[in-house]
Amino acid sequence: MKPLKGIIDRFEENIAVIEIEGITRDFDKSIFPITAEPGDFVEIIGNRVTLLNEETEKRRKEIEELMNELWED
């Protein structure tokens, strides 16, 4: 089974909405680690979800840098 990589967009009741290549897909929230939160990168293989902490941190730093550039005088 091919792994799917995406970003957690949001949680809605028992559903996790994941953005994968620009398209959102719904997954059962119960397969996600309890520490998962919106903005986290994840890899999904069947019913197993792995948090991709390094990719998440890299993305957050890139966004922070862009925000700093935007607000600099």
mmCIF file of the N, C-alpha and C atoms, coordinates in Angstrom:
data_MODEL
# 
_entry.id   MODEL 
# 
loop_
_atom_site.group_PDB 
_atom_site.id 
_atom_site.type_symbol 
_atom_site.label_atom_id 
_atom_site.label_alt_id 
_atom_site.label_comp_id 
_atom_site.label_asym_id 
_atom_site.label_entity_id 
_atom_site.label_seq_id 
_atom_site.pdbx_PDB_ins_code 
_atom_site.Cartn_x 
_atom_site.Cartn_y 
_atom_site.Cartn_z 
_atom_site.occupancy 
_atom_site.B_iso_or_equiv 
_atom_site.pdbx_formal_charge 
_atom_site.auth_seq_id 
_atom_site.auth_comp_id 
_atom_site.auth_asym_id 
_atom_site.auth_atom_id 
_atom_site.pdbx_PDB_model_num 
ATOM 1   N N  . MET A 1 1  ? 0.841   -1.177 0.000  1.00 0.00 ? 1  MET A N  1 
ATOM 2   C CA . MET A 1 1  ? 0.000   0.000  0.000  1.00 0.00 ? 1  MET A CA 1 
ATOM 3   C C  . MET A 1 1  ? 0.890   1.245  0.000  1.00 0.00 ? 1  MET A C  1 
ATOM 4   N N  . LYS A 1 2  ? 0.586   2.175  -0.891 1.00 0.00 ? 2  LYS A N  1 
ATOM 5   C CA . LYS A 1 2  ? 1.377   3.390  -1.036 1.00 0.00 ? 2  LYS A CA 1 
ATOM 6   C C  . LYS A 1 2  ? 1.095   4.350  0.124  1.00 0.00 ? 2  LYS A C  1 
ATOM 7   N N  . PRO A 1 3  ? 2.149   4.874  0.751  1.00 0.00 ? 3  PRO A N  1 
ATOM 8   C CA . PRO A 1 3  ? 1.929   5.838  1.833  1.00 0.00 ? 3  PRO A CA 1 
ATOM 9   C C  . PRO A 1 3  ? 1.361   7.148  1.293  1.00 0.00 ? 3  PRO A C  1 
ATOM 10  N N  . LEU A 1 4  ? 0.485   7.757  2.083  1.00 0.00 ? 4  LEU A N  1 
ATOM 11  C CA . LEU A 1 4  ? -0.050  9.071  1.768  1.00 0.00 ? 4  LEU A CA 1 
ATOM 12  C C  . LEU A 1 4  ? 0.581   10.068 2.727  1.00 0.00 ? 4  LEU A C  1 
ATOM 13  N N  . LYS A 1 5  ? 1.045   11.195 2.204  1.00 0.00 ? 5  LYS A N  1 
ATOM 14  C CA . LYS A 1 5  ? 1.607   12.237 3.054  1.00 0.00 ? 5  LYS A CA 1 
ATOM 15  C C  . LYS A 1 5  ? 0.738   13.473 2.917  1.00 0.00 ? 5  LYS A C  1 
ATOM 16  N N  . GLY A 1 6  ? 0.442   14.083 4.051  1.00 0.00 ? 6  GLY A N  1 
ATOM 17  C CA . GLY A 1 6  ? -0.394  15.270 4.029  1.00 0.00 ? 6  GLY A CA 1 
ATOM 18  C C  . GLY A 1 6  ? -0.262  16.075 5.302  1.00 0.00 ? 6  GLY A C  1 
ATOM 19  N N  . ILE A 1 7  ? -1.112  17.080 5.398  1.00 0.00 ? 7  ILE A N  1 
ATOM 20  C CA . ILE A 1 7  ? -1.125  17.993 6.533  1.00 0.00 ? 7  ILE A CA 1 
ATOM 21  C C  . ILE A 1 7  ? -2.499  17.933 7.181  1.00 0.00 ? 7  ILE A C  1 
ATOM 22  N N  . ILE A 1 8  ? -2.514  17.859 8.504  1.00 0.00 ? 8  ILE A N  1 
ATOM 23  C CA . ILE A 1 8  ? -3.790  17.881 9.204  1.00 0.00 ? 8  ILE A CA 1 
ATOM 24  C C  . ILE A 1 8  ? -4.376  19.286 9.076  1.00 0.00 ? 8  ILE A C  1 
ATOM 25  N N  . ASP A 1 9  ? -5.532  19.371 8.443  1.00 0.00 ? 9  ASP A N  1 
ATOM 26  C CA . ASP A 1 9  ? -6.212  20.647 8.281  1.00 0.00 ? 9  ASP A CA 1 
ATOM 27  C C  . ASP A 1 9  ? -7.029  20.970 9.528  1.00 0.00 ? 9  ASP A C  1 
ATOM 28  N N  . ARG A 1 10 ? -7.814  19.965 9.976  1.00 0.00 ? 10 ARG A N  1 
ATOM 29  C CA . ARG A 1 10 ? -8.657  20.178 11.157 1.00 0.00 ? 10 ARG A CA 1 
ATOM 30  C C  . ARG A 1 10 ? -9.251  18.855 11.610 1.00 0.00 ? 10 ARG A C  1 
ATOM 31  N N  . PHE A 1 11 ? -9.825  18.895 12.807 1.00 0.00 ? 11 PHE A N  1 
ATOM 32  C CA . PHE A 1 11 ? -10.577 17.764 13.329 1.00 0.00 ? 11 PHE A CA 1 
ATOM 33  C C  . PHE A 1 11 ? -12.026 18.203 13.464 1.00 0.00 ? 11 PHE A C  1 
ATOM 34  N N  . GLU A 1 12 ? -12.943 17.345 13.066 1.00 0.00 ? 12 GLU A N  1 
ATOM 35  C CA . GLU A 1 12 ? -14.374 17.596 13.185 1.00 0.00 ? 12 GLU A CA 1 
ATOM 36  C C  . GLU A 1 12 ? -15.007 16.365 13.818 1.00 0.00 ? 12 GLU A C  1 
ATOM 37  N N  . GLU A 1 13 ? -15.390 16.486 15.091 1.00 0.00 ? 13 GLU A N  1 
ATOM 38  C CA . GLU A 1 13 ? -15.955 15.360 15.836 1.00 0.00 ? 13 GLU A CA 1 
ATOM 39  C C  . GLU A 1 13 ? -15.048 14.144 15.719 1.00 0.00 ? 13 GLU A C  1 
ATOM 40  N N  . ASN A 1 14 ? -15.440 13.098 14.999 1.00 0.00 ? 14 ASN A N  1 
ATOM 41  C CA . ASN A 1 14 ? -14.650 11.869 14.871 1.00 0.00 ? 14 ASN A CA 1 
ATOM 42  C C  . ASN A 1 14 ? -13.879 11.791 13.561 1.00 0.00 ? 14 ASN A C  1 
ATOM 43  N N  . ILE A 1 15 ? -13.767 12.916 12.864 1.00 0.00 ? 15 ILE A N  1 
ATOM 44  C CA . ILE A 1 15 ? -13.118 12.946 11.553 1.00 0.00 ? 15 ILE A CA 1 
ATOM 45  C C  . ILE A 1 15 ? -11.868 13.828 11.595 1.00 0.00 ? 15 ILE A C  1 
ATOM 46  N N  . ALA A 1 16 ? -10.816 13.356 10.948 1.00 0.00 ? 16 ALA A N  1 
ATOM 47  C CA . ALA A 1 16 ? -9.620  14.167 10.725 1.00 0.00 ? 16 ALA A CA 1 
ATOM 48  C C  . ALA A 1 16 ? -9.623  14.548 9.247  1.00 0.00 ? 16 ALA A C  1 
ATOM 49  N N  . VAL A 1 17 ? -9.557  15.838 8.965  1.00 0.00 ? 17 VAL A N  1 
ATOM 50  C CA . VAL A 1 17 ? -9.525  16.325 7.587  1.00 0.00 ? 17 VAL A CA 1 
ATOM 51  C C  . VAL A 1 17 ? -8.061  16.581 7.241  1.00 0.00 ? 17 VAL A C  1 
ATOM 52  N N  . ILE A 1 18 ? -7.579  15.850 6.235  1.00 0.00 ? 18 ILE A N  1 
ATOM 53  C CA . ILE A 1 18 ? -6.165  15.909 5.848  1.00 0.00 ? 18 ILE A CA 1 
ATOM 54  C C  . ILE A 1 18 ? -6.048  16.458 4.437  1.00 0.00 ? 18 ILE A C  1 
ATOM 55  N N  . GLU A 1 19 ? -5.143  17.414 4.249  1.00 0.00 ? 19 GLU A N  1 
ATOM 56  C CA . GLU A 1 19 ? -4.881  17.937 2.914  1.00 0.00 ? 19 GLU A CA 1 
ATOM 57  C C  . GLU A 1 19 ? -3.736  17.139 2.302  1.00 0.00 ? 19 GLU A C  1 
ATOM 58  N N  . ILE A 1 20 ? -4.034  16.496 1.171  1.00 0.00 ? 20 ILE A N  1 
ATOM 59  C CA . ILE A 1 20 ? -3.046  15.693 0.455  1.00 0.00 ? 20 ILE A CA 1 
ATOM 60  C C  . ILE A 1 20 ? -2.979  16.211 -0.972 1.00 0.00 ? 20 ILE A C  1 
ATOM 61  N N  . GLU A 1 21 ? -1.836  16.789 -1.323 1.00 0.00 ? 21 GLU A N  1 
ATOM 62  C CA . GLU A 1 21 ? -1.622  17.340 -2.657 1.00 0.00 ? 21 GLU A CA 1 
ATOM 63  C C  . GLU A 1 21 ? -2.743  18.290 -3.067 1.00 0.00 ? 21 GLU A C  1 
ATOM 64  N N  . GLY A 1 22 ? -3.117  19.181 -2.141 1.00 0.00 ? 22 GLY A N  1 
ATOM 65  C CA . GLY A 1 22 ? -4.107  20.209 -2.435 1.00 0.00 ? 22 GLY A CA 1 
ATOM 66  C C  . GLY A 1 22 ? -5.563  19.775 -2.351 1.00 0.00 ? 22 GLY A C  1 
ATOM 67  N N  . ILE A 1 23 ? -5.800  18.515 -2.036 1.00 0.00 ? 23 ILE A N  1 
ATOM 68  C CA . ILE A 1 23 ? -7.165  17.990 -1.943 1.00 0.00 ? 23 ILE A CA 1 
ATOM 69  C C  . ILE A 1 23 ? -7.381  17.489 -0.518 1.00 0.00 ? 23 ILE A C  1 
ATOM 70  N N  . THR A 1 24 ? -8.537  17.811 0.080  1.00 0.00 ? 24 THR A N  1 
ATOM 71  C CA . THR A 1 24 ? -8.803  17.335 1.432  1.00 0.00 ? 24 THR A CA 1 
ATOM 72  C C  . THR A 1 24 ? -9.509  15.989 1.397  1.00 0.00 ? 24 THR A C  1 
ATOM 73  N N  . ARG A 1 25 ? -9.105  15.141 2.336  1.00 0.00 ? 25 ARG A N  1 
ATOM 74  C CA . ARG A 1 25 ? -9.704  13.814 2.493  1.00 0.00 ? 25 ARG A CA 1 
ATOM 75  C C  . ARG A 1 25 ? -10.010 13.594 3.964  1.00 0.00 ? 25 ARG A C  1 
ATOM 76  N N  . ASP A 1 26 ? -11.081 12.871 4.224  1.00 0.00 ? 26 ASP A N  1 
ATOM 77  C CA . ASP A 1 26 ? -11.483 12.579 5.595  1.00 0.00 ? 26 ASP A CA 1 
ATOM 78  C C  . ASP A 1 26 ? -11.000 11.200 6.020  1.00 0.00 ? 26 ASP A C  1 
ATOM 79  N N  . PHE A 1 27 ? -10.519 11.130 7.271  1.00 0.00 ? 27 PHE A N  1 
ATOM 80  C CA . PHE A 1 27 ? -10.069 9.879  7.865  1.00 0.00 ? 27 PHE A CA 1 
ATOM 81  C C  . PHE A 1 27 ? -10.678 9.775  9.258  1.00 0.00 ? 27 PHE A C  1 
ATOM 82  N N  . ASP A 1 28 ? -10.785 8.567  9.746  1.00 0.00 ? 28 ASP A N  1 
ATOM 83  C CA . ASP A 1 28 ? -11.275 8.347  11.100 1.00 0.00 ? 28 ASP A CA 1 
ATOM 84  C C  . ASP A 1 28 ? -10.257 8.908  12.085 1.00 0.00 ? 28 ASP A C  1 
ATOM 85  N N  . LYS A 1 29 ? -10.700 9.786  12.954 1.00 0.00 ? 29 LYS A N  1 
ATOM 86  C CA . LYS A 1 29 ? -9.807  10.444 13.914 1.00 0.00 ? 29 LYS A CA 1 
ATOM 87  C C  . LYS A 1 29 ? -9.124  9.446  14.844 1.00 0.00 ? 29 LYS A C  1 
ATOM 88  N N  . SER A 1 30 ? -9.757  8.316  15.083 1.00 0.00 ? 30 SER A N  1 
ATOM 89  C CA . SER A 1 30 ? -9.221  7.348  16.050 1.00 0.00 ? 30 SER A CA 1 
ATOM 90  C C  . SER A 1 30 ? -7.882  6.737  15.630 1.00 0.00 ? 30 SER A C  1 
ATOM 91  N N  . ILE A 1 31 ? -7.515  6.825  14.346 1.00 0.00 ? 31 ILE A N  1 
ATOM 92  C CA . ILE A 1 31 ? -6.234  6.249  13.916 1.00 0.00 ? 31 ILE A CA 1 
ATOM 93  C C  . ILE A 1 31 ? -5.064  7.211  14.115 1.00 0.00 ? 31 ILE A C  1 
ATOM 94  N N  . PHE A 1 32 ? -5.361  8.446  14.533 1.00 0.00 ? 32 PHE A N  1 
ATOM 95  C CA . PHE A 1 32 ? -4.319  9.458  14.715 1.00 0.00 ? 32 PHE A CA 1 
ATOM 96  C C  . PHE A 1 32 ? -3.812  9.458  16.154 1.00 0.00 ? 32 PHE A C  1 
ATOM 97  N N  . PRO A 1 33 ? -2.514  9.722  16.332 1.00 0.00 ? 33 PRO A N  1 
ATOM 98  C CA . PRO A 1 33 ? -1.988  9.837  17.690 1.00 0.00 ? 33 PRO A CA 1 
ATOM 99  C C  . PRO A 1 33 ? -2.718  10.948 18.451 1.00 0.00 ? 33 PRO A C  1 
ATOM 100 N N  . ILE A 1 34 ? -2.865  10.784 19.750 1.00 0.00 ? 34 ILE A N  1 
ATOM 101 C CA . ILE A 1 34 ? -3.594  11.789 20.529 1.00 0.00 ? 34 ILE A CA 1 
ATOM 102 C C  . ILE A 1 34 ? -2.874  13.136 20.547 1.00 0.00 ? 34 ILE A C  1 
ATOM 103 N N  . THR A 1 35 ? -1.591  13.145 20.242 1.00 0.00 ? 35 THR A N  1 
ATOM 104 C CA . THR A 1 35 ? -0.827  14.396 20.228 1.00 0.00 ? 35 THR A CA 1 
ATOM 105 C C  . THR A 1 35 ? -0.940  15.139 18.899 1.00 0.00 ? 35 THR A C  1 
ATOM 106 N N  . ALA A 1 36 ? -1.588  14.535 17.903 1.00 0.00 ? 36 ALA A N  1 
ATOM 107 C CA . ALA A 1 36 ? -1.714  15.162 16.584 1.00 0.00 ? 36 ALA A CA 1 
ATOM 108 C C  . ALA A 1 36 ? -2.558  16.424 16.679 1.00 0.00 ? 36 ALA A C  1 
ATOM 109 N N  . GLU A 1 37 ? -2.145  17.440 15.919 1.00 0.00 ? 37 GLU A N  1 
ATOM 110 C CA . GLU A 1 37 ? -2.896  18.691 15.907 1.00 0.00 ? 37 GLU A CA 1 
ATOM 111 C C  . GLU A 1 37 ? -2.855  19.304 14.513 1.00 0.00 ? 37 GLU A C  1 
ATOM 112 N N  . PRO A 1 38 ? -3.802  20.212 14.239 1.00 0.00 ? 38 PRO A N  1 
ATOM 113 C CA . PRO A 1 38 ? -3.812  20.861 12.926 1.00 0.00 ? 38 PRO A CA 1 
ATOM 114 C C  . PRO A 1 38 ? -2.459  21.492 12.608 1.00 0.00 ? 38 PRO A C  1 
ATOM 115 N N  . GLY A 1 39 ? -2.028  21.329 11.365 1.00 0.00 ? 39 GLY A N  1 
ATOM 116 C CA . GLY A 1 39 ? -0.735  21.845 10.927 1.00 0.00 ? 39 GLY A CA 1 
ATOM 117 C C  . GLY A 1 39 ? 0.360   20.794 10.925 1.00 0.00 ? 39 GLY A C  1 
ATOM 118 N N  . ASP A 1 40 ? 0.127   19.662 11.570 1.00 0.00 ? 40 ASP A N  1 
ATOM 119 C CA . ASP A 1 40 ? 1.124   18.589 11.600 1.00 0.00 ? 40 ASP A CA 1 
ATOM 120 C C  . ASP A 1 40 ? 1.173   17.860 10.259 1.00 0.00 ? 40 ASP A C  1 
ATOM 121 N N  . PHE A 1 41 ? 2.389   17.534 9.825  1.00 0.00 ? 41 PHE A N  1 
ATOM 122 C CA . PHE A 1 41 ? 2.565   16.661 8.668  1.00 0.00 ? 41 PHE A CA 1 
ATOM 123 C C  . PHE A 1 41 ? 2.416   15.222 9.145  1.00 0.00 ? 41 PHE A C  1 
ATOM 124 N N  . VAL A 1 42 ? 1.756   14.410 8.325  1.00 0.00 ? 42 VAL A N  1 
ATOM 125 C CA . VAL A 1 42 ? 1.540   13.013 8.683  1.00 0.00 ? 42 VAL A CA 1 
ATOM 126 C C  . VAL A 1 42 ? 1.781   12.112 7.483  1.00 0.00 ? 42 VAL A C  1 
ATOM 127 N N  . GLU A 1 43 ? 2.091   10.860 7.797  1.00 0.00 ? 43 GLU A N  1 
ATOM 128 C CA . GLU A 1 43 ? 2.168   9.810  6.779  1.00 0.00 ? 43 GLU A CA 1 
ATOM 129 C C  . GLU A 1 43 ? 1.132   8.766  7.176  1.00 0.00 ? 43 GLU A C  1 
ATOM 130 N N  . ILE A 1 44 ? 0.287   8.404  6.212  1.00 0.00 ? 44 ILE A N  1 
ATOM 131 C CA . ILE A 1 44 ? -0.787  7.450  6.467  1.00 0.00 ? 44 ILE A CA 1 
ATOM 132 C C  . ILE A 1 44 ? -0.563  6.219  5.600  1.00 0.00 ? 44 ILE A C  1 
ATOM 133 N N  . ILE A 1 45 ? -0.478  5.064  6.258  1.00 0.00 ? 45 ILE A N  1 
ATOM 134 C CA . ILE A 1 45 ? -0.367  3.789  5.556  1.00 0.00 ? 45 ILE A CA 1 
ATOM 135 C C  . ILE A 1 45 ? -1.453  2.898  6.138  1.00 0.00 ? 45 ILE A C  1 
ATOM 136 N N  . GLY A 1 46 ? -2.496  2.683  5.357  1.00 0.00 ? 46 GLY A N  1 
ATOM 137 C CA . GLY A 1 46 ? -3.627  1.899  5.848  1.00 0.00 ? 46 GLY A CA 1 
ATOM 138 C C  . GLY A 1 46 ? -4.258  2.588  7.036  1.00 0.00 ? 46 GLY A C  1 
ATOM 139 N N  . ASN A 1 47 ? -4.280  1.903  8.180  1.00 0.00 ? 47 ASN A N  1 
ATOM 140 C CA . ASN A 1 47 ? -4.833  2.477  9.407  1.00 0.00 ? 47 ASN A CA 1 
ATOM 141 C C  . ASN A 1 47 ? -3.751  2.923  10.379 1.00 0.00 ? 47 ASN A C  1 
ATOM 142 N N  . ARG A 1 48 ? -2.543  3.158  9.862  1.00 0.00 ? 48 ARG A N  1 
ATOM 143 C CA . ARG A 1 48 ? -1.438  3.611  10.708 1.00 0.00 ? 48 ARG A CA 1 
ATOM 144 C C  . ARG A 1 48 ? -1.021  5.020  10.306 1.00 0.00 ? 48 ARG A C  1 
ATOM 145 N N  . VAL A 1 49 ? -0.992  5.902  11.282 1.00 0.00 ? 49 VAL A N  1 
ATOM 146 C CA . VAL A 1 49 ? -0.604  7.289  11.031 1.00 0.00 ? 49 VAL A CA 1 
ATOM 147 C C  . VAL A 1 49 ? 0.662   7.600  11.826 1.00 0.00 ? 49 VAL A C  1 
ATOM 148 N N  . THR A 1 50 ? 1.634   8.188  11.136 1.00 0.00 ? 50 THR A N  1 
ATOM 149 C CA . THR A 1 50 ? 2.887   8.593  11.770 1.00 0.00 ? 50 THR A CA 1 
ATOM 150 C C  . THR A 1 50 ? 3.020   10.098 11.646 1.00 0.00 ? 50 THR A C  1 
ATOM 151 N N  . LEU A 1 51 ? 3.310   10.754 12.759 1.00 0.00 ? 51 LEU A N  1 
ATOM 152 C CA . LEU A 1 51 ? 3.580   12.190 12.723 1.00 0.00 ? 51 LEU A CA 1 
ATOM 153 C C  . LEU A 1 51 ? 4.977   12.408 12.155 1.00 0.00 ? 51 LEU A C  1 
ATOM 154 N N  . LEU A 1 52 ? 5.101   13.331 11.223 1.00 0.00 ? 52 LEU A N  1 
ATOM 155 C CA . LEU A 1 52 ? 6.395   13.664 10.619 1.00 0.00 ? 52 LEU A CA 1 
ATOM 156 C C  . LEU A 1 52 ? 6.881   14.970 11.256 1.00 0.00 ? 52 LEU A C  1 
ATOM 157 N N  . ASN A 1 53 ? 7.444   14.828 12.443 1.00 0.00 ? 53 ASN A N  1 
ATOM 158 C CA . ASN A 1 53 ? 7.814   15.994 13.247 1.00 0.00 ? 53 ASN A CA 1 
ATOM 159 C C  . ASN A 1 53 ? 8.837   16.901 12.579 1.00 0.00 ? 53 ASN A C  1 
ATOM 160 N N  . GLU A 1 54 ? 9.810   16.328 11.893 1.00 0.00 ? 54 GLU A N  1 
ATOM 161 C CA . GLU A 1 54 ? 10.830  17.160 11.240 1.00 0.00 ? 54 GLU A CA 1 
ATOM 162 C C  . GLU A 1 54 ? 10.214  18.020 10.143 1.00 0.00 ? 54 GLU A C  1 
ATOM 163 N N  . GLU A 1 55 ? 9.330   17.432 9.338  1.00 0.00 ? 55 GLU A N  1 
ATOM 164 C CA . GLU A 1 55 ? 8.674   18.198 8.272  1.00 0.00 ? 55 GLU A CA 1 
ATOM 165 C C  . GLU A 1 55 ? 7.759   19.270 8.860  1.00 0.00 ? 55 GLU A C  1 
ATOM 166 N N  . THR A 1 56 ? 7.073   18.940 9.948  1.00 0.00 ? 56 THR A N  1 
ATOM 167 C CA . THR A 1 56 ? 6.198   19.913 10.600 1.00 0.00 ? 56 THR A CA 1 
ATOM 168 C C  . THR A 1 56 ? 7.005   21.096 11.107 1.00 0.00 ? 56 THR A C  1 
ATOM 169 N N  . GLU A 1 57 ? 8.108   20.829 11.787 1.00 0.00 ? 57 GLU A N  1 
ATOM 170 C CA . GLU A 1 57 ? 8.943   21.900 12.327 1.00 0.00 ? 57 GLU A CA 1 
ATOM 171 C C  . GLU A 1 57 ? 9.540   22.756 11.206 1.00 0.00 ? 57 GLU A C  1 
ATOM 172 N N  . LYS A 1 58 ? 9.980   22.127 10.130 1.00 0.00 ? 58 LYS A N  1 
ATOM 173 C CA . LYS A 1 58 ? 10.540  22.861 8.988  1.00 0.00 ? 58 LYS A CA 1 
ATOM 174 C C  . LYS A 1 58 ? 9.496   23.824 8.421  1.00 0.00 ? 58 LYS A C  1 
ATOM 175 N N  . ARG A 1 59 ? 8.273   23.353 8.268  1.00 0.00 ? 59 ARG A N  1 
ATOM 176 C CA . ARG A 1 59 ? 7.197   24.185 7.723  1.00 0.00 ? 59 ARG A CA 1 
ATOM 177 C C  . ARG A 1 59 ? 6.890   25.344 8.662  1.00 0.00 ? 59 ARG A C  1 
ATOM 178 N N  . ARG A 1 60 ? 6.826   25.079 9.951  1.00 0.00 ? 60 ARG A N  1 
ATOM 179 C CA . ARG A 1 60 ? 6.536   26.146 10.915 1.00 0.00 ? 60 ARG A CA 1 
ATOM 180 C C  . ARG A 1 60 ? 7.620   27.217 10.899 1.00 0.00 ? 60 ARG A C  1 
ATOM 181 N N  . LYS A 1 61 ? 8.878   26.810 10.768 1.00 0.00 ? 61 LYS A N  1 
ATOM 182 C CA . LYS A 1 61 ? 9.968   27.785 10.701 1.00 0.00 ? 61 LYS A CA 1 
ATOM 183 C C  . LYS A 1 61 ? 9.872   28.620 9.431  1.00 0.00 ? 61 LYS A C  1 
ATOM 184 N N  . GLU A 1 62 ? 9.537   27.984 8.298  1.00 0.00 ? 62 GLU A N  1 
ATOM 185 C CA . GLU A 1 62 ? 9.390   28.720 7.041  1.00 0.00 ? 62 GLU A CA 1 
ATOM 186 C C  . GLU A 1 62 ? 8.273   29.753 7.142  1.00 0.00 ? 62 GLU A C  1 
ATOM 187 N N  . ILE A 1 63 ? 7.166   29.384 7.766  1.00 0.00 ? 63 ILE A N  1 
ATOM 188 C CA . ILE A 1 63 ? 6.048   30.312 7.930  1.00 0.00 ? 63 ILE A CA 1 
ATOM 189 C C  . ILE A 1 63 ? 6.440   31.456 8.853  1.00 0.00 ? 63 ILE A C  1 
ATOM 190 N N  . GLU A 1 64 ? 7.151   31.138 9.923  1.00 0.00 ? 64 GLU A N  1 
ATOM 191 C CA . GLU A 1 64 ? 7.599   32.168 10.858 1.00 0.00 ? 64 GLU A CA 1 
ATOM 192 C C  . GLU A 1 64 ? 8.521   33.164 10.160 1.00 0.00 ? 64 GLU A C  1 
ATOM 193 N N  . GLU A 1 65 ? 9.439   32.660 9.332  1.00 0.00 ? 65 GLU A N  1 
ATOM 194 C CA . GLU A 1 65 ? 10.347  33.541 8.602  1.00 0.00 ? 65 GLU A CA 1 
ATOM 195 C C  . GLU A 1 65 ? 9.589   34.436 7.634  1.00 0.00 ? 65 GLU A C  1 
ATOM 196 N N  . LEU A 1 66 ? 8.599   33.878 6.936  1.00 0.00 ? 66 LEU A N  1 
ATOM 197 C CA . LEU A 1 66 ? 7.788   34.682 6.021  1.00 0.00 ? 66 LEU A CA 1 
ATOM 198 C C  . LEU A 1 66 ? 7.018   35.767 6.770  1.00 0.00 ? 66 LEU A C  1 
ATOM 199 N N  . MET A 1 67 ? 6.478   35.412 7.933  1.00 0.00 ? 67 MET A N  1 
ATOM 200 C CA . MET A 1 67 ? 5.748   36.401 8.738  1.00 0.00 ? 67 MET A CA 1 
ATOM 201 C C  . MET A 1 67 ? 6.687   37.502 9.209  1.00 0.00 ? 67 MET A C  1 
ATOM 202 N N  . ASN A 1 68 ? 7.898   37.146 9.619  1.00 0.00 ? 68 ASN A N  1 
ATOM 203 C CA . ASN A 1 68 ? 8.868   38.149 10.064 1.00 0.00 ? 68 ASN A CA 1 
ATOM 204 C C  . ASN A 1 68 ? 9.232   39.080 8.927  1.00 0.00 ? 68 ASN A C  1 
ATOM 205 N N  . GLU A 1 69 ? 9.413   38.565 7.724  1.00 0.00 ? 69 GLU A N  1 
ATOM 206 C CA . GLU A 1 69 ? 9.726   39.380 6.562  1.00 0.00 ? 69 GLU A CA 1 
ATOM 207 C C  . GLU A 1 69 ? 8.572   40.326 6.244  1.00 0.00 ? 69 GLU A C  1 
ATOM 208 N N  . LEU A 1 70 ? 7.357   39.836 6.376  1.00 0.00 ? 70 LEU A N  1 
ATOM 209 C CA . LEU A 1 70 ? 6.181   40.639 6.067  1.00 0.00 ? 70 LEU A CA 1 
ATOM 210 C C  . LEU A 1 70 ? 6.056   41.826 6.999  1.00 0.00 ? 70 LEU A C  1 
ATOM 211 N N  . TRP A 1 71 ? 6.382   41.624 8.279  1.00 0.00 ? 71 TRP A N  1 
ATOM 212 C CA . TRP A 1 71 ? 6.174   42.683 9.279  1.00 0.00 ? 71 TRP A CA 1 
ATOM 213 C C  . TRP A 1 71 ? 7.412   43.541 9.532  1.00 0.00 ? 71 TRP A C  1 
ATOM 214 N N  . GLU A 1 72 ? 8.529   43.256 8.848  1.00 0.00 ? 72 GLU A N  1 
ATOM 215 C CA . GLU A 1 72 ? 9.720   44.087 9.025  1.00 0.00 ? 72 GLU A CA 1 
ATOM 216 C C  . GLU A 1 72 ? 9.518   45.418 8.356  1.00 0.00 ? 72 GLU A C  1 
ATOM 217 N N  . ASP A 1 73 ? 10.115  46.449 8.955  1.00 0.00 ? 73 ASP A N  1 
ATOM 218 C CA . ASP A 1 73 ? 10.024  47.798 8.376  1.00 0.00 ? 73 ASP A CA 1 
ATOM 219 C C  . ASP A 1 73 ? 11.109  48.019 7.364  1.00 0.00 ? 73 ASP A C  1 
# 
